[in-house]
Amino acid sequence: MPERGSAEVGAYIAAAPAAARPALRQLRQIIKDAAPAATETISYRMPYYSHHGRLIYFALMRDWVGLYMLGGAKTRYAKELARYLSGVSTARFPLDKPLPRALIRKIVKLRVAENLARRGRSGAAKT
């Protein structure tokens, strides 16, 4: 039986337009693979992942998917993120283009490492 948060995220994706669902499912899977211990739920009306603190959010907009809470990834992956950055801590991935899977994975793993470091825990994932 899925957890309540997982079911909520599943419902969020199911309620999206059919054309957007594959990208949302893929983004969800990338996050879950990169941070398997993270919990997922809905916060601020968008999927939210937590692992020793706030990890990352994503949301569907009209023609793109936003990834929020980039943390140190903005600096570390500045060159790779340049074409996607919008605002202080938002990456926009157009729905008509493939998701940059490797980049998203690195962002999530870095966020996990940042949260673990902030909590004084070892085992931070290498990116």
trRosetta pair geometry for C-beta under 8 A, 3 or more apart (Angstrom, degrees):
i j d omega theta_ij theta_ji phi_ij phi_ji
2 6 4.3 -122 179 93 109 123
2 7 4.9 138 101 -58 121 85
2 10 7.0 30 137 -10 168 143
3 6 4.5 91 57 8 82 107
3 7 7.0 -149 92 -6 41 87
3 39 7.6 -83 113 -150 160 93
3 40 8.0 130 78 59 122 78
4 7 5.7 -59 -151 37 30 111
4 8 6.4 33 152 -22 66 104
4 41 7.5 22 103 -116 84 96
5 8 5.5 -52 -149 32 33 114
5 9 6.5 30 154 -16 66 102
5 39 6.0 63 69 167 162 91
5 40 5.0 162 138 96 113 56
5 41 3.3 -69 -131 -86 114 74
5 42 7.2 -171 -144 -4 72 62
6 9 5.9 -52 -149 36 32 108
6 10 6.3 36 150 -20 63 107
6 40 5.7 83 -86 70 61 110
7 10 5.4 -53 -148 38 33 117
7 11 6.3 35 152 -21 65 103
8 11 5.6 -53 -149 35 32 111
8 12 6.5 39 149 -24 64 101
8 41 6.0 34 61 -156 138 56
8 42 4.5 -111 146 -14 130 111
9 12 5.4 -45 -149 29 36 117
9 13 6.6 33 153 -15 64 103
9 28 6.5 136 157 -125 126 131
9 40 5.0 -18 -31 144 150 124
9 41 7.1 -126 -44 -126 100 11
9 42 6.6 -179 -71 -60 63 81
9 47 4.6 68 -125 -114 103 109
10 13 5.9 -57 -151 38 31 108
10 14 6.2 31 152 -19 66 110
11 14 5.5 -54 -140 40 33 113
11 15 6.2 32 158 -21 65 108
12 15 6.1 -62 -152 35 24 108
12 16 7.1 37 148 -36 59 99
12 24 7.8 -145 115 -179 91 141
12 42 6.2 157 -56 -95 132 118
12 46 7.4 108 -155 -143 151 37
12 47 5.8 -167 74 -53 158 93
13 16 5.7 -43 -159 10 37 118
13 21 5.8 94 173 -136 88 81
13 24 4.6 176 -125 121 97 131
13 25 6.0 98 -166 -68 146 72
13 28 6.8 -51 -69 -30 142 146
13 47 7.9 27 -48 -53 90 135
14 21 7.5 46 -103 -117 30 122
16 20 4.5 -99 157 85 122 117
16 21 5.4 159 81 -74 112 71
16 24 5.7 125 25 -12 165 157
16 60 5.3 114 -122 -12 124 171
17 20 4.9 79 65 10 84 106
17 21 7.4 -137 94 -28 43 83
18 21 5.8 -39 -152 4 35 119
19 22 8.0 -54 178 19 33 97
19 95 6.9 73 133 160 99 135
20 23 5.8 -64 -167 44 56 109
20 24 5.9 51 143 -22 84 111
20 60 5.4 72 168 -139 148 135
20 65 7.5 142 -162 -67 104 101
20 95 5.8 -61 -108 -127 79 137
21 24 5.6 -61 -143 41 34 111
21 25 6.0 34 161 -20 71 106
22 25 5.8 -55 -145 37 29 110
22 26 6.2 28 157 -18 64 109
23 26 5.7 -56 -146 39 30 112
23 27 6.2 31 155 -20 65 106
23 65 5.6 -161 135 -27 123 140
23 93 7.4 -177 -173 111 128 118
23 95 5.6 -125 -7 -131 161 76
23 99 6.1 140 -147 -48 87 114
24 27 5.7 -52 -144 36 30 111
24 28 6.3 34 155 -20 63 106
24 58 7.6 164 -134 120 76 129
24 60 6.2 -35 -80 -66 122 116
24 65 6.6 178 -83 -107 69 136
25 28 5.7 -55 -150 36 29 114
25 29 6.4 27 154 -18 64 107
26 29 5.8 -57 -148 37 31 110
26 30 6.4 35 153 -22 65 103
26 99 5.7 174 114 19 128 144
26 101 7.5 -81 166 -93 111 102
27 30 5.7 -50 -148 32 32 113
27 31 6.5 30 155 -16 64 105
27 58 5.6 169 143 -170 139 172
27 65 6.0 -144 -47 148 159 156
27 67 7.5 -148 -156 -82 128 106
27 93 7.8 165 -87 57 126 150
27 99 6.1 -164 -75 -119 83 159
27 104 6.8 -113 -134 -165 76 160
28 31 5.9 -60 -153 37 29 110
28 32 6.2 23 154 -15 66 110
28 40 7.8 51 -150 -130 98 159
28 47 6.8 -74 -99 176 98 168
28 58 7.7 -133 -72 50 65 142
29 32 5.6 -55 -141 41 33 109
29 33 6.0 33 158 -20 67 107
30 33 5.9 -58 -146 38 26 109
30 34 6.2 16 158 -11 64 113
30 99 7.2 -133 -27 127 152 142
30 101 5.7 -150 -106 -144 131 77
30 104 4.9 39 140 106 148 127
30 105 5.7 -109 -172 -70 99 78
30 108 7.1 162 135 -6 86 147
31 34 6.0 -64 -144 43 26 105
31 35 6.1 -31 173 35 66 105
31 38 7.1 -74 155 66 94 150
31 40 7.9 102 112 -90 128 121
31 49 5.7 -155 168 -45 130 158
31 56 6.4 -142 -129 77 123 131
31 58 7.4 -136 -46 -15 146 129
31 104 7.4 -71 -64 156 70 111
31 108 5.4 -179 -126 -107 63 149
32 35 6.9 -80 -129 65 21 68
32 36 6.4 56 171 -104 64 55
32 38 7.2 -130 -114 58 51 108
32 40 7.4 -42 -84 -41 97 135
33 36 6.9 5 -141 -66 22 88
33 105 7.1 -39 91 -116 106 106
34 104 7.6 -149 -20 125 152 75
34 105 4.7 -178 -82 -146 127 68
34 108 3.8 94 106 91 143 130
34 109 5.1 -106 -171 -53 107 81
34 112 7.3 -163 143 -17 87 132
34 125 8.0 154 -178 115 75 167
35 38 3.9 39 130 -19 114 124
35 49 6.3 103 86 162 142 139
35 51 5.4 -131 -175 -25 123 154
35 55 6.2 116 -170 -169 172 154
35 56 8.0 157 9 20 153 116
35 108 5.3 -118 -23 165 110 112
35 109 7.3 -165 -61 -84 82 49
35 111 7.6 -41 -70 80 140 103
35 112 5.1 -177 -106 -71 104 125
37 51 5.7 97 94 -129 90 117
38 49 4.4 22 162 -177 137 105
38 50 6.2 148 -160 67 84 34
38 51 4.1 -70 -96 -52 79 111
38 55 5.5 -53 -126 9 131 168
38 112 7.5 -103 -60 -94 110 106
39 49 7.0 157 76 -151 41 57
39 50 5.1 -20 57 59 92 93
39 51 7.3 155 12 -72 67 64
40 47 6.2 -11 -167 -166 107 95
40 48 7.0 149 -153 78 57 47
40 49 5.3 -24 -96 -96 75 75
40 50 8.0 173 -83 18 30 73
41 47 7.8 154 86 -148 26 53
41 48 5.6 -28 71 64 73 96
41 50 7.5 -3 20 2 105 112
42 45 6.6 7 175 -129 108 21
42 46 6.7 153 -151 71 74 17
42 47 6.3 -48 -100 -90 63 41
42 48 6.5 108 -147 12 16 97
43 46 6.9 -39 69 62 57 68
43 48 3.8 4 25 -14 109 158
43 57 7.0 -101 69 -105 101 118
44 48 7.3 99 32 -60 88 129
44 57 7.1 -6 59 -138 119 153
45 59 7.6 55 106 -119 79 123
46 57 5.2 69 106 -179 122 109
46 58 6.4 -157 170 85 114 35
46 59 3.8 -59 -120 -80 134 101
46 68 7.8 71 104 21 152 131
47 57 6.6 150 88 -156 56 61
47 58 5.4 -9 66 54 107 83
47 59 7.4 179 29 -75 75 56
48 54 7.6 -56 -171 -140 107 85
48 55 8.0 129 174 52 66 83
48 56 7.7 179 -150 95 50 40
48 57 4.9 -17 -102 -102 73 86
49 55 4.3 -61 105 71 91 124
49 56 5.1 4 50 56 111 77
49 57 7.4 -168 18 -77 72 40
49 108 7.9 2 86 -138 154 109
50 53 6.8 -145 -157 110 83 16
50 54 6.2 -47 -110 -105 80 36
50 55 5.6 -180 -109 -1 21 100
51 55 4.9 51 22 -68 89 133
51 112 5.6 -15 92 -119 142 85
51 115 5.8 124 95 86 80 157
52 112 8.0 88 39 -154 111 61
52 115 4.3 136 86 148 101 112
52 116 5.9 91 63 -81 160 53
52 118 7.6 153 135 68 111 96
52 119 4.7 -86 -178 -20 125 153
52 121 6.7 -107 -119 14 160 143
53 115 4.6 -167 51 -138 107 109
53 118 6.6 -24 8 81 158 135
53 119 7.0 -167 -16 -52 115 112
54 69 6.0 -134 141 -130 108 151
54 115 7.8 -167 65 -97 42 122
55 69 6.9 113 121 112 29 146
55 108 7.2 38 166 -149 111 78
55 111 5.1 104 -163 134 70 127
55 112 6.7 17 -132 -76 114 64
55 115 6.4 -47 -93 -37 77 149
56 67 6.5 -13 -174 -171 115 89
56 68 6.8 146 -164 75 63 56
56 69 4.9 -155 -111 69 50 117
56 107 7.3 95 -100 128 144 105
56 108 6.0 -74 -7 -108 153 81
56 111 5.6 110 -48 82 103 176
57 67 7.5 154 83 -159 54 43
57 68 4.2 -15 63 59 102 111
57 69 5.8 101 11 -2 83 113
58 65 6.0 11 -177 172 110 103
58 66 6.4 166 -154 87 58 55
58 67 5.2 -18 -101 -101 90 62
58 68 7.0 180 -84 14 36 81
59 65 7.1 169 83 -159 35 63
59 66 5.0 -8 57 55 86 103
59 68 7.3 24 4 -12 102 119
60 65 5.7 -33 -101 -106 58 77
60 66 7.9 -164 -78 18 11 78
61 64 5.2 -2 60 64 109 76
61 65 7.2 176 19 -97 78 24
61 66 5.9 64 -20 -21 115 106
61 92 7.6 -37 33 -133 138 105
63 94 6.5 -4 138 -146 88 76
63 95 5.4 -118 -174 21 56 113
63 96 7.2 -8 -179 -15 102 99
64 92 4.5 24 153 -175 148 96
64 93 5.9 152 -165 72 89 39
64 94 5.0 -51 -100 -99 94 41
64 95 5.9 -137 -92 -23 33 79
65 92 7.5 149 73 -155 39 52
65 93 4.9 -21 59 62 90 99
65 95 6.7 105 -22 -76 86 80
65 99 7.7 -21 53 -98 135 110
66 86 7.8 -83 -121 60 103 123
66 90 5.4 -28 -160 -161 110 106
66 91 7.0 144 -157 74 55 48
66 92 5.6 -25 -98 -98 72 68
66 93 7.8 178 -83 19 24 75
67 70 7.1 84 117 -75 96 89
67 90 7.1 141 70 -158 50 53
67 91 4.4 -12 55 58 103 101
67 93 6.9 48 -14 -11 107 111
67 104 6.8 -148 -97 -124 162 99
67 107 7.0 70 145 111 143 158
68 89 6.1 70 -160 116 66 94
68 90 5.6 -15 -99 -102 74 75
69 89 6.1 38 -90 151 19 128
69 111 6.6 69 127 -125 103 138
70 73 4.6 -108 179 64 86 107
70 74 4.8 94 115 -50 128 88
70 81 7.4 83 -152 -136 147 155
70 89 4.7 -162 24 -161 93 79
70 90 7.4 -131 -22 -47 116 13
70 91 6.3 107 -80 -26 126 103
70 107 6.2 -60 -138 -153 76 120
70 111 7.9 -112 -159 -74 25 111
71 74 7.3 -175 88 -1 28 90
71 89 7.5 61 -33 -143 35 122
71 110 6.7 -171 85 120 121 102
71 111 5.3 141 19 -104 141 79
71 114 5.2 -150 172 24 153 173
72 75 5.7 -54 -168 41 63 104
72 76 5.5 50 141 -14 88 113
72 110 6.0 -125 75 161 99 123
72 114 5.8 167 10 -83 116 133
73 76 5.6 -62 -128 51 36 104
73 77 5.0 -14 -174 27 77 113
73 81 6.9 116 141 -56 92 146
73 106 7.2 133 -128 117 114 87
73 107 4.3 41 -124 -125 163 81
73 110 5.1 139 -72 75 93 146
73 111 7.0 -36 -27 -51 120 84
74 77 7.5 -50 -103 57 7 76
74 78 6.5 42 158 -88 49 78
74 81 6.5 -108 -127 85 47 162
74 85 7.2 87 -134 -113 92 128
74 89 6.7 -87 -56 -114 132 68
75 78 5.8 -11 -149 -48 26 109
76 110 6.4 -171 56 -128 153 156
76 127 7.7 69 146 78 147 155
77 80 4.5 -50 180 50 94 113
77 81 5.0 91 113 -23 93 106
77 103 6.4 134 -179 -149 147 93
77 106 6.2 125 -75 109 143 130
77 107 6.7 -87 29 -77 153 83
77 110 7.9 -149 -16 -11 117 158
78 81 5.9 -67 -136 47 23 104
78 82 6.3 52 159 -60 62 87
79 82 6.0 -24 -155 -18 27 117
80 100 7.3 161 172 164 106 153
80 103 5.1 -170 151 -114 131 122
81 84 5.4 -84 -162 55 59 102
81 85 5.2 69 145 -51 97 100
81 91 6.0 -90 -149 -104 101 118
81 103 7.1 158 -74 -173 71 130
82 85 6.2 -43 -139 9 24 114
84 91 4.2 26 134 -161 117 90
84 92 5.7 -172 -169 55 71 54
84 93 6.1 1 -136 -75 123 64
84 100 7.4 -109 -49 14 147 135
85 90 7.1 111 -159 81 52 60
85 91 6.1 -40 -89 -102 47 66
85 92 7.8 45 151 16 3 82
86 90 4.8 -51 75 93 82 110
86 91 7.2 128 21 -120 82 19
86 92 4.9 30 2 -14 133 117
87 90 4.3 40 56 24 114 117
91 107 7.6 -94 -1 -98 152 166
93 97 7.2 -127 180 74 75 100
93 99 5.5 33 178 -118 150 75
93 100 7.0 -141 -117 13 119 85
94 97 4.6 61 76 17 104 105
98 101 7.8 -46 155 -23 101 93
99 104 6.3 -10 163 -17 111 142
100 103 3.9 9 128 29 118 122
100 104 6.1 140 88 -21 72 87
101 104 5.9 -60 -146 37 27 108
101 105 6.2 28 157 -20 65 108
102 105 5.7 -54 -148 35 30 114
102 106 6.4 30 154 -19 64 105
103 106 5.8 -55 -150 36 31 110
103 107 6.4 34 152 -22 65 104
104 107 5.6 -52 -149 33 33 114
104 108 6.4 30 155 -16 66 105
105 108 6.0 -57 -149 38 29 108
105 109 6.2 25 156 -15 65 110
106 109 5.8 -57 -143 41 30 109
106 110 6.2 32 157 -20 65 108
106 127 4.7 82 -149 -165 83 115
107 110 5.9 -59 -151 37 27 110
107 111 6.4 28 152 -20 64 106
108 111 5.6 -53 -149 34 33 113
108 112 6.6 36 151 -21 65 101
109 112 5.6 -48 -150 32 35 114
109 113 6.5 35 151 -17 64 104
109 125 4.5 -102 -163 104 97 131
109 126 7.6 -12 158 91 131 26
109 127 4.8 153 97 -94 122 87
110 113 5.5 -53 -148 38 35 113
110 114 6.2 38 151 -22 67 104
110 127 5.2 2 -64 -61 86 146
111 114 5.6 -50 -146 35 32 114
111 115 6.4 32 155 -18 64 104
112 115 5.9 -58 -151 37 29 109
112 116 6.3 26 154 -16 65 108
112 124 7.1 156 116 -147 81 67
112 125 5.4 34 88 20 126 119
113 116 5.8 -56 -145 39 30 110
113 117 6.1 31 156 -20 65 108
113 124 3.7 76 -136 -171 82 107
113 125 5.4 -115 -61 50 97 68
113 126 7.8 85 -83 -80 140 24
113 127 7.2 -96 -7 -33 145 101
114 117 5.8 -56 -146 37 28 110
114 118 6.2 29 155 -20 64 108
115 118 5.7 -55 -146 36 30 112
115 119 6.3 18 157 -9 64 111
116 119 5.8 -65 -148 45 30 104
116 121 4.3 -90 -164 72 83 104
116 122 7.4 -31 163 111 120 3
116 123 6.4 -118 -162 74 152 78
116 124 4.6 -174 78 -87 134 83
117 120 7.5 37 -178 -74 32 27
117 121 7.6 -92 -63 51 22 65
117 124 5.8 23 -51 -81 89 143
121 124 7.6 131 96 -55 80 79
